[in-house]
Amino acid sequence: MKYFFNEIMNNNSFWLYFVSTQFPNAFDDVYDTSLCEFISENYEPDEEWIDDFIQYYDGIIDENDGYADNPNYINLTLNNHDFKIEFHAGDTLYFLDGVKIGCTGPHFILETLLFRDFTELLKNVEDVRINLLVMPMLAPEKNNILYINEIVESALSSIGFCEEHIKIIAKMITYGFV
C-alpha cells in the first residue's frame, strides 16, 4: 500500500521505527549503545502498528526471507525524481527513479548518494523530516558532517523526540557516517 508523506509525517510510531532501524551503523561510544537499543530503552512505539506496517508475522523471515509480497511504501517526488522506500519485515529497500540504490536490512547497502546529489534531490523540500527519509542513503564527506548533524537535529526536533535525546541521537546517526 502506498503511503503519502502527510499520512506518516506526524506518526510517532513510524518515526521511532524509522530512526531506530534505518541507520544500522549509528552508535554512541560514550553510552556504548546502538541507536536501536537507545530508542527501545527510552521510547515505547506502538509495536502492533509497526508489525502491521512492515507486514511482520511469525515465520515471514523463514518463509520469504522477510520480504512481503505487496510491501507498504512511501513514494516522494523530489526535484523531479521519484524516490521510493519499500518496507519489509526483514529489509527496507530504497529506489531512485525505479532503480534500487540501497537497503538497510541484514546485508545493507548504504551511502549510495553523494552529498551533492543528496542536496540536489532535496533542494526544494520544505519539511526537514523528508531529509531524514533520504539520509540512510547519504554518503557524506567529513566536511559535511556538521551540516548533516544540524539537519538531523532539526528533523528530530520536528518529530518530537525528547529535547535531552536529540543531540545524542543526532550524534549517533552522524557517527555512523564516519
Secondary structure as GFF3:
##gff-version 3
##sequence-region A 1 178
A	DSSP	beta_strand	2	3	.	.	.	ID=ss1
A	DSSP	alpha_helix	5	8	.	.	.	ID=ss2
A	DSSP	alpha_helix	12	21	.	.	.	ID=ss3
A	DSSP	beta_strand	27	28	.	.	.	ID=ss4
A	DSSP	beta_strand	33	34	.	.	.	ID=ss5
A	DSSP	alpha_helix	35	42	.	.	.	ID=ss6
A	DSSP	alpha_helix	47	53	.	.	.	ID=ss7
A	DSSP	alpha_helix	60	64	.	.	.	ID=ss8
A	DSSP	beta_strand	72	78	.	.	.	ID=ss9
A	DSSP	beta_strand	81	87	.	.	.	ID=ss10
A	DSSP	beta_strand	92	96	.	.	.	ID=ss11
A	DSSP	beta_strand	99	103	.	.	.	ID=ss12
A	DSSP	beta_strand	113	114	.	.	.	ID=ss13
A	DSSP	alpha_helix	115	121	.	.	.	ID=ss14
A	DSSP	alpha_helix	128	134	.	.	.	ID=ss15
A	DSSP	three_ten_helix	135	137	.	.	.	ID=ss16
A	DSSP	beta_strand	138	139	.	.	.	ID=ss17
A	DSSP	three_ten_helix	142	144	.	.	.	ID=ss18
A	DSSP	alpha_helix	145	159	.	.	.	ID=ss19
A	DSSP	alpha_helix	163	177	.	.	.	ID=ss20
###
